[in-house]
Amino acid sequence: MYEIVHKDKIDIYGREVFPRQENDKFLFFVIFVFFVSKGNPPNSPESILTQEQKTPKVLSYLHGNNTFRLMYEGNMKFSNLFQREGAQETETVIFSSPEKNKGFQIFIAEYENTAPLTIETIALQNKNLDIFDPGAIDVNGEQGVVFLSAEKGTPTNTREIWFTHQGKIYQVSTYPDYGEKVMEMLTSWVWLE
């Protein structure tokens, strides 16, 4: 015969069930702290998603005229803006990011000057710009200049990377803190013509 201790201590098969101990609460707490401090288990969907987010996708942009190709971060979206002022046609390729202070644009226009592009030339042709922190850059064989600029009287700076190729000037503009990343992306630039 079975001795009935309490209803909650005997299961439906008549086996004695031990009440939960305080140790169970402690064990639950330890497991909870482990997962919160260490993240998700290594093969959980949440962990895999986090690993993918840490390694941004890289996509390839092919210019509409097939003049160049550029690799860029996959979370960006690009758009093209075409403008015409008289006989001058310009294009701006805008790479926008959902993240704050990330993204860049490439302004493309005809460039008649055959002399090498220098900081001095830019300063003479753009008297409204304050130019500082100048340097040189090579974009797939084309020598260019890199600098910080601000319109005179404004505190807003931009990182500028300008270079020429076959009668066109390419003016890349971005946020100052994102300049290094854009220069890294420019190492993937390939001329296709």
Stockholm file with secondary structure:
# STOCKHOLM 1.0

chainA/1-193         MYEIVHKDKIDIYGREVFPRQENDKFLFFVIFVFFVSKGNPPNSPESILTQEQKTPKVLSYLHGNNTFRLMYEGNMKFSNLFQREGAQETETVIFSSPEKNKGFQIFIAEYENTAPLTIETIALQNKNLDIFDPGAIDVNGEQGVVFLSAEKGTPTNTREIWFTHQGKIYQVSTYPDYGEKVMEMLTSWVWLE
#=GR chainA/1-193 SS CCCCCCGGGBCTTSCBCCCCCHHHHHHHHHHHHHHHHHCSCTTSHHHHHHHHHHSCCEEEEECTTSSEEEEEETTCEEEEEEEEETTEEEEEEEEECSSTTCEEEEEEEECCCCSCCCHHHHHHHCTTEEEEEEEEEEETTEEEEEEEEEETTCCCCEEEEEEEETTEEEEEEECGGGHHHHHHHHTTCEECC
#=GC SS_cons         CCCCCCGGGBCTTSCBCCCCCHHHHHHHHHHHHHHHHHCSCTTSHHHHHHHHHHSCCEEEEECTTSSEEEEEETTCEEEEEEEEETTEEEEEEEEECSSTTCEEEEEEEECCCCSCCCHHHHHHHCTTEEEEEEEEEEETTEEEEEEEEEETTCCCCEEEEEEEETTEEEEEEECGGGHHHHHHHHTTCEECC
//
